[in-house]
Every structure is written in C-alpha cells, then in structure tokens.
C-alpha cells in the first residue's frame, strides 16, 4: 500500500481539564498519511488515552467524515500513525486530536 507524506492541518482539541496541548509540529511532521485519507479528504477525530507515565495506552477513532468504508479504513490507519507519532512528555489524558484533510 502506498503512503503519502504531505503537509496537513492538525488541530488539537483538548478536554476542559487539560493543561497542555500537543504541539502541531511535533506530531504533524511525523504522520504518514494513507493515500485513501488524502484522496477522500478525511477529517478524523481521535481520543488518545495515556498511562500514568505518559505512554499511549490507546487511540480510539471518535468520528470521521465522509462516512464511507474507505474513510473508515483510512481513519483506522491514521490512528496507528497518531499512536506512533505521539510526543513524549504529554501527561494529559484523555486528549482529543483532529486530523483534518478536508481542505487539502
């Protein structure tokens, strides 16, 4: 499967109790985007849960758009990339992050 590296808009949306946000540059430069995500202009929101030491415990797809099988698969692939690219030192959990390719 082909993967595409591209510039993207990553918007961090943090819960009301959060005190720190994930730096867009720290995660955006690392993300490997599936071609299907770019071709379908996917916008996906993920909830990242961390353990007590700040390591990623889980990444859950909260929502994605458009609502199609291809977008659902692309969102699942993006969730793996979000987990791989999560920066060290973040302690806030859970945290939501949105990868928005709808405007590319």
C-alpha positions in Angstrom: 0.0 0.0 0.0 1.3 3.4 -0.9 1.7 6.1 1.7 2.0 9.8 1.2 3.7 12.4 3.3 2.1 15.7 2.9 1.5 18.9 4.8 -1.7 18.9 6.8 -3.7 20.7 9.2 -3.7 19.0 12.6 -6.0 20.7 15.1 -5.7 19.7 18.7 -8.8 19.8 20.7 -8.2 19.2 24.4 -10.7 18.4 27.1 -11.7 21.1 29.6 -9.4 19.7 32.3 -6.3 19.7 30.1 -3.4 22.0 30.9 -1.2 21.3 27.9 -1.8 20.7 24.2 0.2 18.6 21.8 2.4 20.7 19.6 1.1 20.6 16.0 4.7 20.5 14.7 5.7 17.6 17.0 3.0 15.2 15.6 2.3 16.7 12.2 5.8 16.2 10.8 5.8 12.5 11.8 2.4 11.4 10.5 2.4 9.1 7.5 -0.9 9.6 5.6 -2.6 6.8 3.7 -3.3 7.8 0.2 -7.0 6.9 0.8 -7.1 9.6 3.6 -5.8 12.2 1.3 -7.9 11.2 -1.7 -11.1 11.1 0.3 -10.3 14.3 2.2 -10.8 12.6 5.5 -11.4 14.5 8.7 -11.0 12.3 11.7 -11.0 12.9 15.5 -9.2 10.6 17.8 -9.2 10.2 21.6 -5.7 9.3 23.0 -5.5 7.7 26.4 -2.2 7.7 28.2 -0.9 5.5 31.0 0.5 7.0 34.3 3.9 7.6 32.8 2.6 9.3 29.6 2.8 6.4 27.1 0.0 5.9 24.7 -2.4 3.3 26.1 -5.0 3.5 23.3 -6.1 5.6 20.3 -9.8 5.5 19.5 -11.4 6.8 16.4 -14.2 9.1 17.8 -15.5 10.3 14.4 -14.6 10.6 10.8 -16.0 12.2 7.7 -17.0 11.4 5.0 -19.0 8.4 6.2 -17.7 5.7 3.9 -15.9 2.4 4.1 -12.8 4.0 2.6 -12.8 6.8 5.1 -13.3 4.4 8.0 -10.3 2.3 6.9 -8.2 5.5 6.4 -9.2 6.7 9.9 -8.0 3.3 11.4 -4.7 3.6 9.6 -4.3 7.2 10.8 -5.0 6.1 14.3 -1.9 3.9 14.2 0.2 6.8 12.9 -1.1 9.0 15.7 -0.1 6.4 18.2 3.4 6.0 16.7 4.0 9.8 16.5 2.7 10.7 19.9 5.2 13.0 21.6 6.8 12.2 24.9 6.2 14.3 28.0 2.4 14.7 27.5 0.6 13.8 30.7 -3.0 15.0 29.9 -5.3 12.1 29.4 -7.6 11.6 27.7 -6.9 14.1 24.9 -8.6 14.6 21.6 -6.8 15.4 18.3 -8.3 16.0 14.9 -6.5 15.3 11.6 -8.3 17.4 9.0 -7.5 16.7 5.3 -10.9 18.1 4.2 -9.3 21.3 3.0 -6.4 19.8 1.1 
